[in-house]
Amino acid sequence: MLEKVHQDRLKKLAKIRQLGIDPYGGRYDTAEPVAEILARFREGDDSQRADAAGRIILMRPMGKLVFAHIRDESGAMQICLRRDGLDQTAWSLAKLLDLGDIVAAEGRLAKTRTGEITIFAEKLTLLCKSVLPMPEKFHGLVDVETRYRQRYLDLMSNPEAMALAYKRIALIGHFRALLRQRGFVEVETPMLQPIYGGAAARPFTTHHNALDVDLYLRISPELYLKRLLVGGMEKVFEFNRVFRNEGIDSSHSPEYTLLELYQAYADYEVMLELTEELISTAAEAVGGGTKLPFGELEIDYARPWRRAKYEELLHEHAGVSMRDPAGVREKARRLGIEEANKADAVVIDQLFKQTVEQHLIQPTFVMDYPAELCPLTRRKPDDPAVALRFEPYVAGMELGNAYTELNDPAVQEANFGFQLAGEAEGESMRVMDEDFITALRQGMPPAGGLGIGIDRVVMLLTNRTSIRDVILFPTLRPQAAE
C-alpha cells in the first residue's frame, strides 16, 4: 500500500514539473506566522489580506473548491483554493496536492459561512512536494516506537510533540535567564577528555588518529569547571551533553543533558536554595503552576522543599544505621542485594536506593551523604564520616547532585588514590588527574557546585513518564530486522 502511494505521488511530481513548477521550491520569506494571522483578524473588515506557509494536514476537495488546513510551527489554519480565484497553472497545481505537501497561500482573509478564519488564495506556491504519506492522516502518530525512531513524523503530525519540544526549550531558556540574572556566565568545556572523572560511571572510549591517543566522551564537566574557579571565574555554568556507557530505561539515557554550575565562596546550602528557585520557578513558567500532575501523582513544587538527612531516611525505611556496616550488609543480603566484594559505602547506597528512594515523592533534599561516596566533597568539620552533599528527589527520581566543594589538594589527591584503588575497572578515572591536583595547589576558592539532570526535570514538569519522550532523538536499541 505504501509503495502504491509512493508511486502515485511520483506521478503527480512529474505532472507538476510538466506545469513548469519546481516541486521543491525556494526562498519564501513573505509568510506570516499562522498564530499572528489568526490573532490579528478583525471581524467585518473586508480589506484584510494574509500570506501563510505550512504543511497540508487536511484536504477537502469539493469540485471547483479545495479547502485545506496548513500547519506551521505556530499553529494551523484553513486556506481555500478556488478555480475562479487562481490562474490556470495554480489551479492545476491545486488538484495535484497531497497531505504532507508544503505550500504557501496568499490572498484575502475572511471567515467562511461556518465561521472559520480562512485565506482565500489568489496565489498558490508549492514549496515542497511530499512523496510519502503523513502518518494517520491528521490524527497524529500513535505508534510509540515510530515516534522515537522517526521524530520528524511525530513533530509534523502531533501538535503535542511540538509543544513538548518547545517546553523543553523554554525550560532551558528559563534556567539560563535566571542564572545570568544572578551573575553566572555560560562557558564550554571539553567533551573529549584524556582523563575522565567527576563521577563514577563507565565512559565511551574513542581514538584520535592524529595524536594516536585514546580519548573519552565526558561523564562530567566538573573537573574542568573547577579549573575555571581556580583561574578566577567565580560563577560559571554549562549546559552540557554527558555520556555514560550504561543501561537504558524509562529514566536513564546513555546521552543526556546536564546543567552544571559552580559558585565561588558559596556552599551546598546556597546550592540548595538555588535548586529550589530554579525548579520551582520553572514549574510556574513551563508547567503553569507549582502543583503539577505526574502520572497519578500531584507534585507540589512550592518552596520550601523538605530537608531530610540521609542517615535518618535509611534508618526510617531500612531499619539500619549507615554507621553499622555489618547490619547494613545483613539487611542487604535479606533483600537480595549482592554485597560481597563491595565497599561498605557502596552497599549502604544500594540499600538506600532500594528501600528509601521510592518514598521520596514530594520534592525532598536528601542531605549529608556517607563521605566515602563523595571523593570531591568537603566533609562535615564535626563529623568526617559525612559529606556536605545533597541530592534533590521528586517522584522517587534523583534530579541532581550538589556539594560543598573540596578544595584541599592533599585531601583530594588522597581521595583520588582511594578511588583508583577501589573502583571496578571502567567505572572511574583509571589514572590520577595530576593537572587537576596541580590546579588545586594553585588555590581554588571555597565553592558550592550543583548538577541538575535536565531531561528528568522536563519529564516531571511536562508529565512524561519516559525520558525518551523529552529527548528529540533518544538512543534506541537496534531495530529488529523484518
Secondary structure, 3 states (H helix, E strand, C coil): CHHHHHHHHHHHHHHHHHCCCCCCCCCCCCCCCHHHHHHHCCCCCCCCEEEEEEEEEEEEEECCEEEEEEEECCEEEEEEEECCCCCHHHHHHHCCCCCCCEEEEEEEEEECCCCCEEEEEEEEEEEECCCCCCCCCCCCCCCHHHHHHCHHHHHHHCHHHHHHHHHHHHHHHHHHHHHHHCCCEECCCCCEECCCCCCCCCCCEEEECCCCEEEEECCCCHHHHHHHHHHCCCEEEEEEEEECCCCCECCECCEEEEEEEEEECCCHHHHHHHHHHHHHHHHHHHHCCCEEEECCEEEECCCCCEEEEHHHHHHHHHCCCCCCHHHHHHHHHHCCCCCCCCCHHHHHHHHHHHHCHHHCCCCEEEEEEEHHHCCCECEECCEEEEEEEEEEEECCEECEEEEEECCCHHHHHHHHHHHHHHCCCCCCCCCCCHHHHHHHHHCCCCEEEEEEEHHHHHHHHCCCCCHHHCCCCCCCCCCCCC
